[in-house]
Amino acid sequence: MAAPRAYLDWNATTPVHPAAKAAVLVALDCLGNPSSIHTEGRAARAILETARADLAALVGGEAENVVFTSGATEAANALFRAGLSGCCGKDIACAMRPMVSAVEHAAVIAAAGVGASFVQVDANGLVDTAALTAMLAEGGPAMVAIQLANNETGVVQDIPALAGIVHAAGGALIVDAVQAPGKLPLDIKALGADAIFLSAHKFGGPKGVGAIVFPDSRTRLAEAFIGGGGQERGQRGGTENLTGIAGMGAAARVAREMDEAVQRMIQLRGEFENHLNRLAPDVAILSQRVSRLVNTTCFAVPGLAAERALIAFDLDGVAVSSGSACSSGKVKASHVLTAMGMPDGVKAGAIRVSIGPTTVFDDLERCLNSLARQIQRRAKTKAA
Ligand code: PLP
């Protein structure tokens, strides 16, 4: 019997948690439309509102400030295109200049539009606060998107400090918190953001469902990004994706109880990186000295091209990634590593290993054994 595959690409997507699957199945059997007032409709509404409360609890917010979407991509588009009202002490929609950090996910960069300006980062991938301050001083108020944690390197930004800078300049800060649940504590009020957004499939929920969460009931989308029947307090039309939302709510409940899993991931990732250093003493582990997600290692071994390595890993039963899944398949240097000023060798060789609560050391050992074989093959080819 073939050995089970080692799935080490949790930042791309996660297995659906059994609790989320169970919640999806219950919702699937729920006949009603949450907008209907009869008994069936009220049963569906109860599922929807339970999930909303669970999601709000995950981020330390209130249920009434959650807007469900089809994922983080839609959330970012809604925020940039519809704009915010009630933020920055204003009661009217703010027409703001779009600004993004240079290491945002491609979905957020695209949502900000062609006119967006880019805030540079340092070699560790941390936002350059002096550059941000200077850019904010240059024009009118800006809507700035800065992610909480990067999907490729795992680097965690100091969002409360960045929010302070953006707000001092009269801007609004929206935060892509997609990679945080189950790995980082999340408290929307402590972050100081004007909105955060999430995607269920990154923390054990189903694909194709996400949410925007606002810090208070005054802040909301200035208009519906998707017009329709007034659902989601008029901010997102269309009958709600009840099954997806139910799964997201259940996954949120699980992600809140993350302490034990986090400790395990810290231990596993540490062991993995120790082995990696022994196996390839010239390995570059990116952003190792700054705050990183506990589950992510982005590394490059000199002379090992990521595209070929990914195929070799796959043949050895190991799923890893080079940069974000959305950009792999295209032979293009990661914009994240480019923004960090990484040399060409690192950009061409960067491999991301991302683990999750059910990863065991055997999975990582398989990855290390495959890497060892690849390094040996490279040495033989070089010698020939
Ligand atoms: N932001 C980050 C940091 C991500 O990792 C992803 C998915 O890869 C997204 C946004 C987009 O999420 P979705 O494709 O679920 O809309």
Boltz pocket constraint, residues with backbone or C-beta under 6 A from the ligand:
constraints:
  - pocket:
      binder: B
      contacts: [[A, 11], [A, 12], [A, 70], [A, 71], [A, 72], [A, 73], [A, 74], [A, 105], [A, 107], [A, 108], [A, 147], [A, 149], [A, 150], [A, 151], [A, 176], [A, 178], [A, 179], [A, 199], [A, 201], [A, 208], [A, 209], [A, 210], [A, 324], [A, 325], [A, 326]]
      max_distance: 6.0
